[in-house]
Amino acid sequence: MAQIDGLPPLRDVIAQHGLDAKKSLGQNFLLDLNLTSRIARAAAPLDDCTVLEVGPGPGGLTRALLAAGAKRVVAIEKDTRCLPALAEVSAHYDGRLEVIEGDALKIDPLKIAGGDRIKIVANLPYNVGTQLLLNWITTPEWPPFWDSLTLMFQKEVGERIVARPGSKAYGRLGVLAGWRTEASMLFDLNPKAFTPPPKVTSTVVHLLPRKEPEPCSQKALERVTAAAFGQRRKMLRASLKSLGGPTEAVIEEAGLLPTARAEEIDISGFVRLANGFEAAQKRG
């Protein structure tokens, strides 16, 4: 394992501070500094922005981000056991690391930026990763507060993020991510690279915000996709009936067949459906 700085190997840090990964926090620590450096490079350049990291744990990815030249890293850590180890990283890197103790789901990232551009880079805890992503891609302001997202997920979640019509992985998450971002899977990580090894393969996903997503109410799109994929085996005329209004007429006005199923509809089709149902609701 290559050393990227003068700090101790991560296994030593974990042993010194008693940082056994907690399943309740969705923790799986990535110890291979070659891989953490690869993730940092995927998010580059980092010297002109604040990097937001969620769940740094013992600081493996944190160190890679700082070694890659990040101007500033703000790390949100819920596990207080990790704070002493992260304080050592901060001291080593002359205070370029700021650690915030707390729950990332409850912290406003806009308050962290301090006027800087933000890139979010994280090995997200498995138990909150999808919700954090949804929070970031459904922010009311668009373009968003972040320039890019470079995130690690279970491979199954990564496939859902980048999925396109016709695939089994295609669903609500793929529609919302594809509507507002250009998402791609970069590379997989073997379970053996983690401590403890998870039962699944992980993957790194990179998302860039679309400058001009197709005009649509986010709430309307979420409502339509929730209804359509909530009963994905049913035809649209049945799965969308719960939305009220002239269901079949709205579907046909969107240029779609009432007999089509959710997995057959592309993102533009869902946007037209969302706009159509919203207009019908306003008409009463």
Residue pairs with C-beta under 8 A, 6 or more apart in sequence:
1 9
1 31
1 32
1 33
1 34
2 33
2 34
2 37
3 9
3 33
4 33
4 37
4 63
4 64
4 67
5 63
5 66
5 67
5 92
5 93
6 92
7 13
7 63
7 88
7 89
7 92
8 16
10 29
10 31
10 33
10 58
10 59
10 60
11 31
11 195
13 19
13 58
13 59
13 85
13 88
14 20
14 29
14 31
14 58
14 195
16 85
17 58
17 81
17 82
17 84
17 85
18 81
19 29
19 57
19 58
19 81
19 82
19 85
21 27
21 28
21 29
21 57
21 195
21 196
22 79
25 55
25 78
25 79
25 125
25 127
26 55
26 125
26 126
26 127
26 128
26 129
27 55
27 57
27 79
27 125
28 123
28 126
28 194
28 195
28 196
28 197
28 198
28 202
29 57
29 58
29 60
29 194
29 195
30 36
30 60
30 61
30 123
30 152
30 189
30 193
30 194
31 60
31 193
31 194
31 195
32 193
33 60
33 63
33 64
35 189
35 193
36 60
36 61
36 63
36 64
37 64
37 67
37 68
38 187
39 61
39 64
39 121
39 123
39 150
39 152
39 204
40 46
40 61
40 64
40 65
40 67
40 68
40 70
40 121
41 68
42 150
42 186
42 204
42 206
43 51
43 65
43 119
43 121
43 148
43 150
43 206
44 68
45 69
46 65
46 68
46 69
46 70
46 71
46 119
47 69
47 70
47 71
48 71
48 117
49 70
49 71
49 116
49 117
49 118
49 119
49 147
50 71
50 72
50 73
50 74
50 112
50 113
50 114
50 116
50 117
50 118
50 119
51 65
51 70
51 71
51 72
51 73
51 74
51 118
51 119
51 120
51 121
52 73
52 74
52 75
52 76
52 109
52 112
52 118
52 119
52 120
52 121
52 122
52 146
53 61
53 62
53 65
53 73
53 74
53 75
53 76
53 120
53 121
53 122
54 75
54 76
54 104
54 120
54 122
54 124
54 125
54 132
55 76
55 77
55 78
55 104
55 122
55 123
55 124
55 125
56 62
56 75
56 76
56 77
56 82
56 86
56 99
57 77
57 79
57 82
57 123
58 82
58 85
58 86
59 75
59 82
59 85
59 86
59 88
59 89
61 121
61 122
61 123
62 73
62 75
62 86
62 89
62 97
63 89
65 73
65 121
66 73
66 89
66 93
66 96
66 97
70 96
71 96
71 116
72 96
72 97
72 98
72 116
73 96
73 97
73 98
74 97
74 98
74 99
74 100
74 112
75 86
75 97
75 98
75 99
75 100
76 99
76 100
76 102
76 103
76 104
76 107
77 83
77 86
77 99
77 100
77 101
77 102
78 101
78 102
78 103
78 104
80 101
83 99
83 101
86 97
86 99
87 99
89 97
90 96
90 97
90 98
90 99
100 107
100 112
104 128
104 132
105 128
105 131
105 132
105 135
109 118
109 120
109 136
109 145
109 146
110 145
112 118
113 145
117 147
118 145
118 146
118 147
119 146
119 147
119 148
119 149
119 150
120 136
120 146
120 148
120 149
120 150
120 151
121 149
121 150
121 151
122 150
122 151
122 152
123 152
123 202
124 132
124 133
124 151
124 152
124 153
126 153
126 154
126 198
129 151
129 153
129 154
129 157
130 153
130 157
130 173
133 149
133 151
133 153
133 161
133 173
133 177
134 173
134 176
136 144
136 146
136 149
137 144
137 176
137 177
137 180
137 181
137 207
138 176
138 180
138 218
138 222
139 145
140 218
142 180
142 209
142 213
143 209
143 211
144 209
146 209
147 209
148 206
148 207
148 208
148 209
149 181
149 205
149 206
149 207
150 186
150 204
150 205
150 206
150 207
151 204
151 205
151 207
152 189
152 202
152 203
152 204
152 205
153 161
153 202
153 203
153 205
154 198
154 200
154 201
154 202
154 203
155 188
155 200
155 201
155 202
155 203
156 169
156 200
157 173
158 185
158 203
158 204
158 205
159 167
159 169
159 185
159 203
160 169
160 170
160 171
160 173
160 174
161 173
161 174
161 177
161 183
161 185
161 205
161 207
162 174
162 177
162 178
162 183
162 184
162 185
162 205
163 169
163 170
163 171
163 173
163 174
164 170
164 174
164 178
164 266
165 263
165 264
165 265
165 266
166 263
166 264
167 263
168 263
170 263
171 225
171 229
171 232
171 262
171 263
172 222
172 225
172 226
172 229
175 221
175 225
175 267
175 270
176 221
176 222
176 225
177 183
177 207
178 267
179 210
179 213
179 214
179 216
179 221
179 267
179 270
179 271
180 209
180 210
180 213
181 207
181 208
181 209
181 210
182 207
182 208
182 210
183 205
183 206
183 207
184 205
184 206
184 207
185 203
185 204
185 205
186 203
186 204
186 205
186 206
187 203
187 204
188 201
188 202
188 203
188 204
189 201
189 202
189 203
189 204
190 201
191 197
191 198
191 199
191 200
191 201
191 202
194 202
214 267
214 268
214 271
215 271
215 275
216 271
216 274
216 275
217 274
217 275
217 278
220 274
220 275
220 277
220 278
221 270
221 271
221 274
223 243
223 274
223 277
224 240
224 243
224 270
224 273
224 274
224 277
225 262
225 270
227 239
227 240
227 242
227 243
228 236
228 239
228 240
228 262
228 265
228 270
228 273
229 262
230 239
231 238
231 239
232 239
232 261
232 262
232 263
233 261
234 261
235 258
235 259
235 260
235 261
236 247
236 251
236 256
236 257
236 258
236 259
236 260
236 261
236 262
236 265
236 273
237 247
237 248
237 251
237 258
237 259
239 261
239 262
240 247
240 250
240 251
240 273
240 277
241 247
243 277
244 280
244 281
245 277
245 280
245 281
246 280
247 258
248 258
249 280
250 273
250 276
250 277
250 280
251 257
251 258
251 260
251 273
251 276
252 258
253 272
253 276
254 269
254 272
254 273
254 275
254 276
255 269
255 272
256 265
256 269
256 272
256 273
265 273
